[in-house]
Amino acid sequence: MVQLMASPAVAELRAEPAPGPVRRTLATGGQTSYVIALDSDASDAEALAASELAKYLRRISGATFAIRRGGAAKAIVLRTLSREATHGAAADAYTITVRGESVILTGESPRAVLYAAYDLLARLGCRWLAPDLALYGGAAEYVPHEATLVYESRGDVTERPAVAIRKLDMAEARSHDLESLRKIVEWMPKLRFNTLMVPMGSDANSKRTWDDWRVALTPELRKRGLTIEAGGHGYQRFLAANMEGGELFARHPNWFGKDSTCDASRSPQVVFNTENDSAVAYLIHNVVRYVTEHPEIDVFDFWPPDGARWDECAKEQPPESVEDRHAKLVSALHDTLARVRPQLRLEMIAYAHAKMPPEHVVIPPDVLVDFCPIGEDFDVPLYDSSSTNNAIYARAIHAWRRSFPGDIGLYSYYRKYEWRSLPNVIPHFMQRELRWYAAVPLQGISSYAEPGDWYTYELNHYTLGELAWNPNVNVDSLVAGYALARYGPSRKLAIAALTTLENDFRLRGSIPYSAPDSTTQIARTLAVVGAQRDGVRRAAAAAGNGELAANLVRLGLMLEFAERDLAIEKARSEGGAPEKIQTMVRELVAFLTAHKAQGVFVVYGGDDFSRYLKHYTRDWSGLGPGAGAGDGE
C-alpha cells in the first residue's frame, strides 16, 4: 500500500514516532488483555469499526475483545479527527500507529476510521475477496486462524487514496435484490469504496430502482459514511410526452425535439427542446421535487436519455452544439439546486454525442463530470493511440482536463453489459489504465457490479478497489494472494487460467469494439483455453464437494464460456454458414441458461437467442465511439 505524507492534522497526533519495527501480541491461546477503545461520543461508523474489529479478531484468534468507551493501558484505539462532512481524498486518509502498548487507528473522518479497521485486519491476514452473496455459501472472504495473533509494524502507516471518488454502480440492476445489495454495501468499505451509485429508474432495462431500496439501504449506507449517488438517463423522466395524463405533448408540442421529418417527436430518446425556457423550467421544477422528496441523495446524476437523439431536423438545427446545450442545461439546474439543496452535488456525463467539453458554456466547478468511454477497444489501454476509438476518447479526456478545473471521474466499463458475462478478467490491464488516469489526473472511478455474474468479474472488482486506492499496488502479488485464498492448492492452475483470459481471450474473444483476429490466432487460444478447462474440471472432481470444488466449478464455467465463444469466433473467421453460427449460438444460450443461478452469468430470459445472435453477427470493430449507446448495454 502506498505510503504518503499525512495531513497536518494527522501529523500532530504523531509526536514521538515509533522507533522502528515493533511487534504487539494482541492475543494468544484464545485470550487477550487488549480492549477496543472508543471515544464517548463515537459516531455510528466508529462504533461499526469497533464491532467489526471485535468480530474478526475473535474469528482469527478465538479471543474476545471487549469494546470500551474511554482509554485503557492496552487498547486498539479508534479516533476521528473530524466528524463534520468532508470531501476529497483527504477525507479518507488514516493512520495506524503504535504508541506504547496501544495500536491507534486515526481517521480524518468516521469513514476513514472504518477503513483503518479493515486495513488493520487485512494486515493481520484477512482478505475481502467478495461480498457475502448467497452464491458463496458463507465463504466469500478469507479469515486466517492464528493461535498467537501478532501485529507487526515497520513504522507508522499513513494511507490516503490516489483516487478520491471510488464507486460501485448498480446500473440497470438486472440481478440485484435487497439482500444482495445489503451484502455489497457491507463489503464496499472493506475494499475502501466510498460511493454507491443507484438507478433512478428511468431506464426501461432497470429491474429495480432506488425507490425500491432506499428505506432499507439508507441507514446501512449512512452507518458506513458511504455516499449515495442516484439518477441516470433521466431528461425523459422529468419531461416526457406522456406526462399529465398524456396531454403534455398536445398542450406544448414546441417543448419537444424534432425528428428527421422536422415534426415534434414523442420519442423519449429525442431530447426535448432545450432552447424553450418554459420546457426547461418545467423539467427543473420536476427535478427539484424529486431531490426534495429524496433528501438522502448526496449526488444527483443528470443525464440525457441513453442513445439520445438531439434535434434530427436538418433544416432547423439549433445554433449551439450538443455539448453546449447539455452543459447549459446542467448549469441552469445547478444554479437552482444551489438554492434549494445547497449540499447536493450535481453530476453530468461526457458520453456519446457529448464526449467533448462545451466551447461556450462554463460548467460550475463543483459539478462532477463522469467521462464514459462506452466504445472502448479493450485490445489496448485507452491511452494507446493504435486504437482509433481509444485515441478519440483519450483526446476528449485531455480536452476536459484542460478546460474544466473540477472533479472528473472515469465511468469505467470494467464489467460491461455488452460483454454478456464473457470472462474478460483484466487486473493488469486495469492497472495500466488507472496509472494513466491518476496521472491525467482524474478524481473518480466507477464500475458496474451485478450479483448475477459477480464471480466472473470478482477479480476485476477486487483489483479495482485496490487500484483506486493505490494504482501502483503490486498486481502480481494481489492476484497471487487472491488465488491462494480462493483456490488454495489449485492456485497455480487458477492463475494460469486467469492469465490466459487476460492476455489471450481478451484479444481473441468476442469482446465488443475489438479488431477481428485470424483463424490461426483464435484456434491457438481456443486450444489453450480448452486444455485449461479440462484441467480445472479434473481438479474440481478431485476436490470433492467443498468450497474449493465449488470455486473450481465456477472457474470451469468461465473457461467453458470462453471456449464456446472462441469456437463461434473461429467459425465466423472461417466464413461459416449462418445456419452453423445460429446452431452454435443456440447451444451457447442453452449452456448459459442451465447455469444462470451460479453467479457466473447474467441471463435475461425471453429473447436471449436474438440478443446473443446479434452479438455474434455484429461487426464491432467497425463501430465508432458510443455507437452502441442506446442498446441498454
WOLINHU-V18478 format. One line per field, one symbol per residue. psi: psi as a letter, one per 40 degrees, with the letter a starting at -180 (. if undefined). burial: # if it has 16 or more other C-alpha atoms within 10 Angstrom, else .. A space follows every 10 residues. Layout:
psi->???
burial->???
//
This chain:
psi->iihihiiddd ddefigihea hihhhdiife iieiihhiid fiiddddddd dddddddddd eeihhihhha iidhihhhih dheihiiidd deiiihihhb eihhhhidid dddddddddd ddeeeihgdi ifiddefefd ihhihhdhhh hhieahhhhh idhdhhihhe befdeiiddd dddddddded efiehhhihd eehdehdiid ddeddddddd dddefihhhi bahededehi deiffeeddd dgdeeiiiae efihheheeh higeehdddd dddddddddd ddegeehdhh hgiiihfhhh gehdefhidi iddddddddd dddddddddd gdehihiiih ibefdiiide hhhheehhhh hggdfhhedi ideheehddd dddddddddd ddeheahhih gifehhdeef eigghfdddd dddddddddd iieiiiiigh ddfdddeddd dddddddddg eeihdddddd ddddddebee dddddddddd ddddddddaf hieiiiiidd dddddddddd dddddddddd ddebeadddd dddddddddd dddddddddd dddefiiddd dddddddddd ddddfeeeed hhhdibfddd dddddeeigd eehihedehe ef.
burial->#....#...# .......#.. ...#.###.. ##.######. .######### ####.###.# #####.##.. #..####### #.......## #########. ########## ########## #..#.##### ###.##..## ###..#.##. #.#..##### ########## ######...# #####.#### ########## ###..#.### ...#..##.. #.######## ########## #......##. ..#######. ...####### #####...## ..##..##.. #....##### ########## ###....... ########## #.##..#... ...####### ########.. #.##..#### ########## ###...#.## ####.##..# #..#.##### ########## ########## ########.. ########## ########## ########## ###.#..##. #######..# #.###.#### ########## ######.... .##.##..## .##.###.## ..#...#### ########## ########## ##........ ##.###.##. .##..#.### ###....##. .##.##...# #..######. ...
//
